[in-house]
């Protein structure tokens, strides 16, 4: 996973919610593209999960996989 890969996922129309799985076993749910901040050459991304009051900084090297899900109706 690279920053450019993430930007492609963020810019899908319509956006498909993501489940980011980290090497540690942690899962981060992303329902909207504005919950993620990154740049095209960034080594990490910032995620603002709905259910938390903090930002999570995630290095791309720590992402094991990303699963896309159908948008909630």
TATARA-V660397 format. One record per backbone hydrogen bond with DSSP energy under -1.0 kcal/mol. NH is the residue of the N-H (numbers start at 1). CO is the residue of the C=O. E is the energy in kcal/mol with one decimal. If there is no record, write none. Layout:
nh = {NH/NH}
co = {CO/CO}
e = {E/E}
This chain:
nh = {6/7/8/9/10/11/18/19/20/21/22/23/25/28/30/35/36/37/42/45/46/47/48/52/56/58/60/62/63/64/65/67/69}
co = {2/3/4/5/6/7/30/67/28/65/26/62/22/20/18/32/33/46/39/58/37/56/35/49/47/45/43/59/60/21/21/19/17}
e = {-2.1/-2.5/-1.8/-2.0/-2.7/-1.7/-2.5/-2.2/-3.1/-3.0/-2.9/-2.5/-2.1/-2.5/-2.9/-1.8/-1.7/-2.5/-1.5/-2.7/-2.6/-2.9/-2.9/-1.3/-3.1/-2.9/-2.2/-2.2/-1.7/-2.5/-1.6/-2.5/-2.7}
